[in-house]
């Protein structure tokens, strides 16, 4: 079992020379300053990604989710059009060597605007472009063409007919390049009207895409399954050669005894690790305190 955290290292971000991979800008600034400024921020971001991964290894963390914001406004340009592209590529190549040396598992989780279930062609087109962007970063990092380095998304829309929406997901999946298809996973939702693990099995049975089980989400959208039953199903969708990834978080509302906070909201820390029911899992801890939340549980 490996424990991981997502995107931001709170320890390094608190330093005077703030280390972060999320440098960005508003759209007006991007339009004013253009590719040169976007490239300069991206170069700083990838250099800091290298520092974060180095910190992780020194602290016995070999599972990490890379931010989707490394390249500001990436949907508006090709990466190789950035003036700093060669330097960026060189840094990512060095990270790739480090990742291979220490067997680091890097994963991605593009945002909720990625909707392969959408009936809107422009939404699907934008989704495909964003997924291709994430796959390009995977390729620059020389990551495997497998769900060991997953690109994880939600279905993100029912549109009044869940089965039809899932059928659209499957049809749109077939249009994706292999660099995306081989890495893509789907995750259960935290609203009863959305997609449970039981629902997502329909997609798995059609296109073979693994399911990432989210323990916290399951509490709000269980599809009539117990936690163990849902986890067992999700694990069964993964290739036997790849350790399944699950997500774990706890309720901020429960932690703070505050009913005004949405129960789905994630707490800063976690009180315990989830029951794995005998499965070997890599557990992504989705707590707001990031690496600080998992440090007490590292062996």
KESEMAR-532128 format. One line per 2 residues: number of its first residue (from 1); for each residue x, y, z of N, C-alpha, C. Coordinates in steps of 0.05 Angstrom, whole numbers, plus 5000, padded with zeros to 4 digits. Layout:
<sites>
NUM> X/Y/Z/X/Y/Z/X/Y/Z  ... .
</sites>
This chain:
<sites>
1> 5017/4976/5000/5000/5000/5000/5017/5025/5000  5011/5043/4982/5023/5070/4982/5003/5091/4988 .
3> 5011/5111/5003/4994/5134/5008/5004/5157/4991  4985/5172/4980/4993/5195/4964/4976/5219/4970 .
5> 4985/5242/4959/4969/5267/4963/4969/5282/4936  4953/5303/4935/4948/5315/4909/4959/5343/4907 .
7> 4976/5347/4887/4982/5372/4874/4999/5393/4889  4992/5398/4914/5005/5419/4929/5020/5408/4953 .
9> 5045/5416/4957/5060/5409/4981/5059/5433/5000  5045/5430/5022/5041/5453/5040/5067/5461/5053 .
11> 5084/5442/5059/5110/5449/5072/5127/5467/5054  5129/5459/5029/5145/5474/5010/5132/5500/5002 .
13> 5106/5500/5000/5091/5524/4993/5093/5546/5014  5099/5538/5039/5101/5557/5061/5129/5570/5063 .
15> 5148/5560/5047/5174/5571/5048/5175/5600/5036  5195/5615/5043/5197/5642/5033/5199/5643/5002 .
17> 5212/5623/4991/5213/5620/4961/5192/5600/4953  5167/5607/4957/5144/5589/4954/5147/5570/4930 .
19> 5146/5545/4936/5148/5524/4915/5121/5514/4908  5113/5518/4883/5086/5511/4874/5087/5504/4844 .
21> 5067/5488/4836/5065/5482/4807/5039/5495/4796  5028/5513/4811/5002/5525/4803/5004/5554/4794 .
23> 5027/5564/4787/5029/5592/4778/5011/5595/4753  4995/5616/4754/4977/5621/4731/4971/5650/4729 .
25> 4950/5656/4714/4943/5684/4709/4914/5685/4699  4902/5708/4702/4875/5711/4691/4877/5713/4660 .
27> 4855/5708/4647/4855/5707/4618/4865/5733/4605  4857/5755/4617/4865/5781/4605/4895/5784/4605 .
29> 4908/5775/4627/4937/5776/4628/4949/5758/4607  4937/5734/4603/4947/5716/4583/4945/5728/4555 .
31> 4923/5741/4550/4919/5754/4524/4938/5777/4520  4945/5791/4542/4963/5814/4540/4992/5805/4537 .
33> 5000/5785/4553/5028/5777/4554/5036/5754/4537  5016/5738/4529/5020/5717/4509/5036/5693/4518 .
35> 5047/5679/4498/5060/5653/4502/5086/5655/4517  5100/5677/4514/5126/5679/4528/5121/5679/4558 .
37> 5101/5694/4567/5096/5694/4596/5085/5668/4606  5067/5656/4590/5056/5630/4597/5078/5609/4599 .
39> 5097/5610/4580/5119/5591/4581/5138/5596/4604  5142/5621/4612/5159/5626/4635/5147/5616/4661 .
41> 5121/5618/4663/5107/5607/4687/5108/5576/4687  5104/5565/4663/5104/5536/4661/5132/5525/4668 .
43> 5153/5539/4659/5180/5530/4665/5185/5530/4695  5176/5551/4709/5178/5553/4738/5162/5530/4751 .
45> 5139/5525/4740/5122/5503/4751/5135/5476/4749  5147/5470/4726/5159/5443/4723/5184/5441/4740 .
47> 5199/5463/4743/5222/5462/4760/5214/5457/4789  5192/5468/4797/5182/5463/4824/5169/5436/4827 .
49> 5158/5425/4806/5149/5397/4806/5172/5379/4813  5195/5384/4801/5219/5369/4807/5226/5370/4837 .
51> 5224/5394/4848/5230/5397/4877/5210/5383/4895  5185/5384/4887/5164/5370/4903/5168/5340/4902 .
53> 5174/5329/4879/5178/5300/4877/5203/5292/4892  5224/5308/4891/5248/5302/4907/5242/5302/4937 .
55> 5226/5322/4946/5218/5323/4974/5202/5298/4981  5184/5290/4963/5168/5266/4968/5185/5241/4973 .
57> 5204/5237/4955/5221/5213/4957/5237/5214/4984  5247/5237/4991/5262/5239/5016/5245/5234/5040 .
59> 5218/5238/5036/5200/5233/5058/5183/5208/5054  5194/5190/5037/5182/5163/5033/5154/5164/5021 .
61> 5149/5183/5004/5123/5185/4989/5129/5181/4960  5118/5160/4949/5123/5153/4920/5098/5152/4904 .
63> 5077/5166/4914/5051/5167/4900/5042/5196/4901  5038/5208/4878/5032/5237/4877/5014/5243/4853 .
65> 4995/5261/4857/4978/5271/4835/4989/5298/4826  4995/5299/4800/5006/5323/4788/4983/5343/4783 .
67> 4988/5368/4788/4968/5389/4783/4961/5391/4754  4937/5398/4748/4928/5403/4720/4934/5431/4712 .
69> 4946/5447/4730/4951/5475/4724/4981/5482/4719  4997/5461/4712/5025/5466/4708/5029/5484/4684 .
71> 5013/5481/4663/5014/5498/4639/4990/5517/4639  4994/5543/4645/4972/5562/4646/4959/5565/4618 .
73> 4932/5564/4618/4916/5567/4594/4925/5548/4572  4931/5524/4580/4942/5504/4561/4923/5498/4537 .
75> 4897/5502/4541/4878/5496/4520/4880/5515/4497  4896/5536/4500/4897/5557/4480/4922/5556/4462 .
77> 4939/5535/4466/4963/5533/4450/4974/5504/4451  4991/5498/4432/5006/5473/4432/5031/5477/4450 .
79> 5037/5457/4466/5060/5460/4484/5085/5467/4470  5090/5455/4447/5115/5460/4433/5116/5487/4420 .
81> 5095/5503/4422/5095/5531/4412/5106/5550/4433  5109/5541/4458/5120/5558/4479/5150/5564/4473 .
83> 5158/5588/4476/5187/5595/4471/5206/5579/4489  5196/5571/4513/5213/5557/4532/5209/5526/4530 .
85> 5197/5517/4508/5190/5489/4506/5214/5470/4510  5236/5476/4497/5260/5459/4499/5269/5457/4528 .
87> 5269/5479/4542/5278/5479/4570/5258/5463/4587  5232/5467/4582/5211/5452/4597/5214/5422/4592 .
89> 5218/5415/4567/5221/5387/4559/5245/5375/4573  5266/5390/4575/5291/5380/4588/5286/5375/4618 .
91> 5272/5393/4631/5266/5389/4660/5248/5365/4664  5228/5362/4647/5210/5339/4649/5225/5313/4644 .
93> 5244/5314/4626/5261/5290/4620/5277/5282/4645  5287/5302/4659/5302/5296/4684/5284/5285/4705 .
95> 5259/5296/4707/5240/5285/4726/5234/5256/4718  5231/5250/4692/5225/5223/4683/5246/5203/4693 .
97> 5271/5211/4692/5293/5193/4701/5290/5188/4731  5283/5208/4746/5280/5206/4775/5256/5188/4782 .
99> 5234/5192/4767/5210/5177/4771/5216/5147/4766  5230/5141/4745/5237/5114/4739/5255/5102/4760 .
101> 5275/5117/4769/5294/5107/4788/5281/5099/4814  5262/5115/4823/5249/5110/4849/5221/5098/4847 .
103> 5213/5090/4823/5187/5077/4819/5165/5094/4830  5164/5119/4823/5144/5138/4832/5119/5135/4815 .
105> 5096/5134/4828/5071/5133/4813/5059/5161/4812  5059/5172/4788/5047/5198/4783/5020/5194/4769 .
107> 5000/5209/4778/4973/5207/4766/4962/5235/4762  4939/5237/4748/4927/5262/4741/4897/5261/4745 .
109> 4885/5284/4750/4856/5285/4754/4845/5311/4742  4841/5311/4715/4830/5335/4702/4804/5343/4714 .
111> 4797/5368/4711/4774/5380/4725/4747/5372/4715  4726/5382/4728/4698/5373/4723/4687/5383/4696 .
113> 4701/5401/4683/4692/5410/4656/4698/5389/4635  4711/5367/4642/4716/5345/4623/4692/5327/4624 .
115> 4676/5328/4603/4650/5314/4603/4646/5298/4577  4654/5273/4578/4650/5255/4555/4621/5246/4552 .
117> 4605/5251/4572/4576/5244/4570/4560/5266/4557  4572/5289/4552/4556/5312/4542/4544/5308/4515 .
119> 4519/5318/4511/4508/5317/4484/4517/5341/4467  4533/5359/4479/4543/5382/4465/4570/5376/4452 .
121> 4572/5378/4426/4596/5371/4412/4620/5388/4420  4615/5414/4425/4638/5431/4432/4649/5424/4460 .
123> 4631/5416/4478/4641/5407/4504/4658/5382/4502  4649/5363/4485/4664/5339/4481/4691/5345/4468 .
125> 4690/5363/4448/4715/5370/4435/4735/5382/4454  4726/5400/4471/4743/5412/4491/4754/5392/4511 .
127> 4736/5373/4518/4744/5351/4536/4767/5335/4524  4763/5327/4499/4784/5311/4485/4810/5326/4484 .
129> 4809/5352/4478/4833/5368/4476/4847/5369/4504  4832/5372/4525/4844/5373/4552/4856/5347/4560 .
131> 4842/5325/4553/4853/5299/4560/4878/5293/4544  4879/5302/4519/4903/5299/4502/4926/5315/4514 .
133> 4920/5339/4525/4941/5355/4538/4953/5340/4562  4936/5328/4578/4946/5313/4601/4963/5289/4592 .
135> 4954/5276/4571/4969/5253/4560/4996/5262/4549  4997/5286/4538/5022/5297/4528/5042/5301/4550 .
137> 5032/5311/4573/5050/5314/4596/5060/5286/4606  5042/5267/4606/5050/5239/4613/5072/5230/4594 .
139> 5069/5235/4568/5089/5227/4549/5116/5241/4553  5115/5267/4559/5139/5281/4564/5153/5271/4590 .
141> 5138/5261/4608/5149/5249/4633/5156/5219/4629  5151/5210/4604/5157/5182/4597/5142/5162/4616 .
143> 5118/5169/4622/5101/5152/4639/5089/5129/4623  5081/5108/4636/5071/5084/4623/5044/5090/4608 .
145> 5040/5075/4587/5014/5076/4573/4995/5057/4588  4989/5063/4612/4972/5045/4628/4960/5061/4651 .
147> 4942/5049/4665/4929/5062/4688/4946/5062/4713  4971/5052/4711/4990/5057/4732/4994/5087/4735 .
149> 4993/5101/4712/4994/5130/4711/4967/5140/4701  4947/5137/4717/4920/5143/4708/4914/5172/4704 .
151> 4897/5177/4685/4884/5203/4681/4855/5199/4688  4847/5209/4711/4821/5202/4723/4800/5224/4719 .
153> 4776/5216/4710/4754/5236/4707/4729/5224/4719  4709/5242/4721/4681/5234/4728/4665/5234/4702 .
155> 4641/5222/4703/4623/5224/4680/4611/5252/4678  4606/5264/4701/4599/5293/4702/4573/5301/4688 .
157> 4554/5284/4686/4529/5293/4674/4511/5269/4668  4485/5272/4675/4465/5251/4670/4447/5259/4647 .
159> 4440/5284/4645/4424/5296/4623/4397/5282/4621  4385/5274/4643/4358/5262/4643/4357/5233/4635 .
161> 4379/5222/4626/4378/5194/4618/4407/5182/4622  4410/5170/4644/4437/5160/4652/4449/5140/4632 .
163> 4432/5122/4623/4442/5102/4604/4452/5114/4578  4436/5133/4567/4444/5146/4542/4469/5162/4547 .
165> 4472/5175/4570/4496/5190/4576/4520/5172/4577  4517/5149/4589/4539/5130/4590/4546/5118/4563 .
167> 4526/5115/4546/4531/5106/4519/4547/5127/4504  4541/5153/4508/4557/5174/4495/4585/5173/4505 .
169> 4589/5169/4531/4616/5167/4542/4632/5145/4527  4619/5122/4523/4633/5100/4510/4639/5107/4481 .
171> 4621/5119/4467/4625/5127/4439/4648/5147/4437  4648/5167/4455/4668/5187/4454/4696/5176/4463 .
173> 4695/5157/4481/4720/5144/4489/4734/5132/4465  4719/5120/4447/4731/5107/4424/4745/5127/4405 .
175> 4739/5153/4407/4752/5173/4390/4778/5183/4402  4784/5175/4426/4808/5186/4440/4833/5172/4429 .
177> 4855/5186/4429/4880/5174/4421/4889/5153/4442  4906/5134/4434/4914/5113/4452/4928/5124/4477 .
179> 4941/5146/4474/4956/5158/4497/4936/5166/4519  4911/5171/4512/4891/5176/4532/4876/5151/4540 .
181> 4867/5136/4520/4851/5112/4526/4865/5092/4545  4891/5089/4541/4905/5069/4557/4909/5078/4586 .
183> 4904/5104/4592/4909/5115/4619/4883/5123/4633  4861/5124/4619/4837/5136/4629/4823/5118/4650 .
185> 4814/5130/4672/4797/5117/4692/4773/5134/4698  4753/5122/4710/4729/5137/4719/4724/5133/4749 .
187> 4711/5152/4761/4707/5152/4790/4678/5156/4797  4670/5143/4819/4642/5146/4829/4638/5173/4841 .
189> 4613/5182/4841/4605/5209/4849/4594/5211/4877  4591/5236/4886/4582/5241/4914/4553/5252/4915 .
191> 4538/5249/4894/4509/5257/4894/4493/5233/4885  4471/5228/4899/4454/5205/4894/4444/5203/4866 .
193> 4440/5226/4853/4430/5227/4826/4451/5221/4805  4476/5219/4813/4498/5216/4794/4506/5187/4792 .
195> 4532/5182/4789/4542/5155/4782/4555/5140/4806  4542/5118/4813/4554/5100/4833/4573/5080/4819 .
197> 4587/5065/4835/4604/5044/4824/4587/5024/4808  4563/5018/4818/4545/5000/4804/4538/5011/4776 .
199> 4533/5037/4775/4527/5049/4749/4552/5047/4730  4575/5053/4741/4599/5054/4724/4607/5027/4714 .
201> 4597/5006/4726/4603/4979/4716/4592/4976/4687  4571/4990/4681/4560/4989/4654/4581/4999/4634 .
203> 4595/5020/4641/4616/5031/4623/4639/5011/4622  4647/5001/4645/4670/4982/4646/4664/4958/4628 .
205> 4640/4948/4629/4633/4924/4614/4633/4929/4584  4629/4954/4576/4629/4961/4547/4657/4968/4537 .
207> 4673/4982/4553/4699/4991/4542/4723/4984/4559  4718/4971/4582/4740/4960/4598/4756/4981/4614 .
209> 4743/5004/4620/4757/5025/4634/4756/5021/4664  4779/5021/4678/4779/5016/4707/4764/5038/4723 .
211> 4754/5029/4746/4739/5047/4763/4756/5054/4788  4759/5080/4793/4772/5089/4818/4750/5092/4839 .
213> 4753/5077/4861/4733/5078/4882/4740/5100/4902  4720/5118/4906/4723/5139/4925/4706/5132/4950 .
215> 4719/5127/4972/4705/5119/4996/4685/5140/5006  4693/5165/5006/4676/5187/5016/4652/5191/4998 .
217> 4656/5190/4972/4634/5194/4953/4613/5172/4956  4623/5147/4961/4605/5125/4963/4584/5129/4985 .
219> 4590/5144/5006/4571/5149/5027/4546/5164/5017  4549/5178/4995/4527/5195/4985/4515/5183/4960 .
221> 4528/5163/4948/4518/5152/4923/4527/5123/4922  4512/5105/4936/4521/5078/4940/4510/5058/4920 .
223> 4490/5066/4905/4478/5048/4885/4467/5022/4897  4461/5023/4923/4450/5000/4937/4471/4979/4945 .
225> 4497/4987/4943/4518/4969/4951/4531/4977/4977  4541/4958/4992/4557/4964/5016/4584/4975/5007 .
227> 4598/4986/5025/4625/4996/5019/4643/4973/5008  4642/4950/5021/4658/4928/5013/4650/4918/4985 .
229> 4624/4916/4980/4614/4907/4954/4623/4926/4932  4621/4952/4937/4629/4972/4917/4659/4971/4912 .
231> 4674/4969/4933/4703/4968/4930/4711/4942/4915  4699/4920/4922/4706/4895/4908/4700/4897/4878 .
233> 4678/4910/4871/4671/4913/4843/4691/4931/4829  4698/4954/4842/4717/4972/4830/4744/4959/4826 .
235> 4753/4945/4846/4779/4931/4844/4779/4911/4822  4757/4898/4817/4755/4877/4797/4759/4888/4769 .
237> 4756/4914/4765/4759/4926/4739/4788/4933/4731  4806/4930/4750/4834/4937/4745/4849/4913/4735 .
239> 4869/4918/4717/4886/4896/4708/4901/4885/4732  4905/4859/4733/4917/4846/4756/4946/4855/4760 .
241> 4959/4865/4738/4987/4874/4740/4990/4902/4752  4967/4916/4756/4968/4944/4765/4953/4947/4791 .
243> 4965/4958/4812/4952/4961/4837/4930/4983/4834  4906/4976/4842/4884/4996/4839/4888/5021/4857 .
245> 4879/5043/4847/4879/5068/4862/4851/5073/4873  4851/5082/4898/4826/5090/4910/4830/5118/4922 .
247> 4808/5132/4926/4810/5159/4939/4797/5157/4967  4810/5171/4986/4799/5172/5013/4800/5200/5024 .
249> 4778/5207/5036/4776/5233/5051/4755/5230/5072  4754/5250/5090/4734/5250/5111/4718/5276/5110 .
251> 4696/5276/5123/4678/5299/5122/4687/5322/5140  4690/5345/5127/4697/5369/5143/4675/5376/5162 .
253> 4650/5372/5154/4627/5378/5171/4628/5361/5197  4635/5335/5194/4636/5317/5217/4660/5324/5234 .
255> 4683/5331/5222/4707/5337/5237/4703/5362/5254  4688/5381/5243/4685/5407/5257/4658/5409/5271 .
257> 4642/5387/5271/4615/5386/5283/4599/5411/5275  4599/5416/5249/4586/5439/5238/4567/5431/5216 .
259> 4541/5429/5222/4521/5420/5202/4517/5439/5179  4528/5464/5182/4525/5483/5160/4544/5478/5137 .
261> 4565/5461/5142/4584/5454/5121/4573/5430/5106  4574/5431/5080/4565/5408/5064/4579/5382/5073 .
263> 4565/5361/5078/4578/5336/5087/4598/5325/5067  4595/5332/5041/4613/5322/5021/4641/5336/5022 .
265> 4642/5359/5035/4667/5375/5035/4689/5359/5050  4713/5361/5040/4736/5346/5051/4747/5360/5076 .
267> 4754/5344/5095/4767/5355/5119/4797/5361/5114  4809/5377/5132/4837/5383/5129/4855/5359/5133 .
269> 4848/5343/5153/4863/5320/5161/4845/5295/5161  4857/5272/5165/4841/5247/5168/4848/5235/5195 .
271> 4828/5221/5206/4832/5209/5232/4842/5180/5230  4836/5167/5207/4845/5140/5203/4846/5133/5174 .
273> 4857/5111/5167/4858/5101/5139/4833/5084/5135  4825/5080/5110/4801/5064/5104/4806/5035/5108 .
275> 4785/5020/5112/4786/4991/5111/4789/4982/5083  4810/4966/5077/4816/4958/5050/4804/4930/5043 .
277> 4793/4916/5063/4779/4891/5059/4798/4870/5045  4823/4871/5052/4842/4851/5041/4854/4858/5015 .
279> 4847/4881/5003/4858/4889/4977/4884/4904/4980  4902/4900/4962/4927/4916/4960/4920/4941/4943 .
281> 4922/4965/4956/4913/4989/4942/4933/5011/4945  4933/5030/4926/4946/5055/4929/4925/5075/4936 .
283> 4928/5089/4959/4907/5106/4969/4915/5136/4966  4900/5150/4950/4903/5178/4947/4886/5192/4968 .
285> 4900/5206/4987/4887/5220/5008/4879/5248/4999  4853/5253/4997/4844/5279/4987/4836/5296/5011 .
287> 4856/5303/5027/4852/5320/5050/4865/5347/5044  4853/5368/5055/4862/5395/5048/4890/5401/5058 .
289> 4899/5387/5078/4926/5392/5089/4948/5377/5073  4940/5363/5052/4958/5351/5033/4978/5332/5047 .
291> 5004/5336/5043/5023/5317/5054/5023/5316/5084  5015/5338/5097/5013/5339/5126/4993/5319/5137 .
293> 4972/5313/5121/4951/5295/5129/4960/5266/5129  4980/5259/5111/4988/5231/5109/5013/5225/5125 .
295> 5028/5245/5133/5053/5241/5147/5050/5223/5172  5029/5227/5188/5026/5209/5212/5022/5180/5206 .
297> 5014/5174/5181/5008/5146/5174/5030/5132/5158  5051/5147/5153/5073/5135/5137/5090/5117/5155 .
299> 5097/5094/5145/5113/5075/5161/5142/5081/5159 .
</sites>
